[in-house]
Amino acid sequence: MEAATTLPSRRANLATIAALMARARNELLRVPGAAIPGVLAPTIFFLGINGVFGALTHLRGFDTGTYESFVVPVSMLQGAGFTGAAAGVNLARDMEQGWVDRLLVSPAPRWVLLAGTVLAAGSRALIPATLVLAFALALGAGWPGIDGLLIAYLMVAAMAAAAACWGSALALRFKSQSAAPLMQAGMMALIFTTTAYAPLALLQPWMRSVAEVNPVTRVVDAARQGFLGAVTWSETWPGVVALLGLLLVLSAWALREMRRTAR
């Protein structure tokens, strides 16, 4: 009897997650302009940083001859950060309109409601990542190989999910779209205080110290490896562990805020 009850419950949870993901996808189809910031900002960053710091590849210690290859994974992760933050903004909007209140009185577990938002952000982040990648390849970035591309996409999707947890927690805490700048700034700070501009050895001492303790540095290095050379497990697993840690901490915080909101 217990097993028979558990199976429909699991199916209901999966159906709820799928419905929430479909709703997020439909929002993108109805308002395509909402995806523009997530594509435009990483593209502008890619062009601007490449124009300003492109000559750094002549310094001893750089691992690649093209700065495009070095910086494009950072632009892809930046797009993931914007996509995740947008999920938090959308949740805050839904709270202001009363949609979240209706979800919270449903029998669906709280983790299911959060999973729908997080998984939708992870899948949507692949759109700006692909567009930025195509643009970078056209300008001279190296092809990362199938394995390098898959790992980069994994890092992007998981980073967007972590950013969605961050944005959702803030949305549930402040219950207003006015928290949007904090959602975006928090993720951008994490991404840009890494080896985003130069290898660790070439950073200023204070920046190197920050990058060394920043878990997203491992994510950037994992996403970047295929663009710079061979893909190895020793470069991949630290990024996977860092993202799992971020997801664990941020999702726990978001769930806590969701439970507090339901009271």
N, C-alpha and C positions, 0 to 999 in steps of 0.2 A: 504493500500500500504506500509506504514512504517513497519507494523508488518511482512508483507511478505518479505520485504528486510532484516529485522533484523535476521530472522530465518536462511536463507542461510549463512549470515555472521557469525552467531554463529557456524554453522556446519563447515564452512571453518576454523574458528579459532581452533575448537576442532580437526579437521583433521590435521591441521598444527602441533599442539602440539603432537598429536599421532605420526606423521611422525618423528618429532625431537626425541621423546622418542625411537622410533624404531631404528633410526640411532644410538643413544647411545647404545642401546642393541646390535645391530649388531657389533659395534666396540668391545664390550666385547667378543662376540663370535669369532670374527676374531683374536683378540689378547688377549687370556685368561691371558697371563702373566701380562697384565696391572692391573689386579685385585690383584696380589700377594702382593704389598705393603700394600694395605688396609686390607689384612688378616694377613700378617706376622707381621706387626708392632704392632697391638693390642695384638696378641698372645704372642709375645716376651715381651711386656709390662706386660701382665698378669702374665707370669711366673716369670719375674724379680722382679716385685713389691711384688708378693706373697712370693717369696723366701727371700726378704730383710725385708719386714715389716709384715710377717705373724704372728709373735709372738706378735704383738700389740693387738691381741684379748684378751690377758691375762690382759690388763690394765682395770681398772675400767672406765666405761663409754662407752665401746664398745657394740653395739647392737646385735652382732652375735658371735657365737662361731667359725665360719669359715671365714677366710679372703677371701677365694675364692668368697663367696657370696657377700662380701662387695665390692670387686673390679671389678667383672665381668661387671657390668653395665657401669663402667668407660671405660673399654676396648671396649665395644660395641659402646659407644659414640665416642671414639677415632677413631674407624673404620669409623664412620659416618663423622668425621672431615676430614679424609684422602680422603674419597670418594667425598665429596663436593669440596675439594681443587683440586682433579683430574679433576673435571668438569671445574674448572677455567683454569687449564693447557690445557685441550683439546680445550677450547674456544680460548685461546691465540694461540695455534697451528693453529686453523682454521683461525684466523685473519692473521697470517703470510702467510698462503697458499691462502688467498683471498676468502675463502668460506663465511666468515661473510659479506664481501662486497656484495656478491650476495644476501644474506638473507636481508640485510638492504635496498636494492632497490626493494624488493618484497612488495606487498600491505599488508602483514601481519602486524598487530599492534606490536609495540615493546614489549609490555608485553607478547604477545604470544610467541615471540622468546625466551624471558627470561624464561617463564613458562616451555617450553620444556626442557631446560637445568636443571632447578631446580627440576622438577618432576622426571626426569630421575635419578638424583642424589639421591633423596629420596627413590626411589624404589631399586636402586642398592645397597644402604647402608644396606639393609636387608640381603644381601648375606654374607658379612664379619661378621655381627652381629650374624647370625645364626651359622656360623662356630665357632666363638669364644665362643658362648654360649654352643654349643655341647662339645667343648673341656673343658670348665670350669665345666660343669655338670659331665663329666667323671672323673675329678680330685677332685670332692667333693662339688662343689657349690650346694646350695639348689635349689629345683624347685620353681619358683616364683608363680605358679598357672596360670591359663588361664588369669585371669584379670591382674595380675602383668606382665605377658608376653606381653599382648596386649599393656599395657601402656608403657613398656620398648621399644617395637617396634615403638610405636607412637613417643616417644622421639627421638629415633634413626633416623627415617625418617625425622622428622621435623628439627633435628639438621643438618642432611646432606643437607637439602634444604637451611637452613641458611648459611651453609658453602659454598654451591654452589653460593649463592648470593654474599657472600664475595669474593670468588675466581673470579666470573664473573666481579665484579666491578673492581678488580685489573687488570684482563686481559684486560678489555676495557680501563682502564686508561693507562697502560704501553704498551699494544699491543705487548707483548713479553713473551715467556715462561720463561724468566729469572726472572720473578716475582714469580715463583713457590715456592721458599723457604718462601717468605713472606705470601703466601696463606696458607701454611701448618703451619707455626709458629704462625700466628695469632689465628687460631682455637685451636691449641694445648695449647697456653697460656691461652685461655679462659677455657679450660677443666681442665687443671692441677692446676689452681689457685682456685680450689673449695675444697670440702671435698673429693677429689679423694683418698687421702691416709689414712685419719683418720677423725673421727667425728669432728665437729666444736669445741667442748669443749676441744679437745686434741691438737689442732693446736697451733703453736707459735702465740703470740699476733699479729704480723704484718701480718702473713698469715691468721689469723682469720678475721682481718679487711678487707683484700682483698676479702676473700671468702664471707663475709657478703654482700658486695656490688656487687659481681659478679652475674649476672642473671643466669648464667649457673649452679650455685650451686643449685638453685631450680629445674633445669632440672635433675641434677644428683640425687638429693633426690627423685624426682618423679620416675625416672627409677629404683632406688634402692629399693623402699619400698617393692615390692613383694618378693624380695630375703631375706629381713630381717624380714618380718612379714606380718601383714594384710595390704591390700590396702585400703586407705581412700581418700575421696574427698579432705579433708583438706591438704593432702600431694600432691595431684595431680594437683589441680588448679593453685598453684603458678608456677609449671613447664610449664603448658600450657600457662599461661599469659606471662611468660618470653620468651618462644619461639615465641609467636605471636608478642611480642615487637621486638625481634631480626629480625624476618622475615620482619616486617613492615619497620624497619630502613634500613636494608641491601638491601632489594629489591628496596626500593625507591632510594638508592644510585646507585645500578646497573642499574636501568632504566634511571637515570639521565646520567650516563656515556654512556649508549647505545644511547641515544638521541644526546648527544654531538658528539659521533663517527659518527653518520649518517649525520651530517652537512658538 
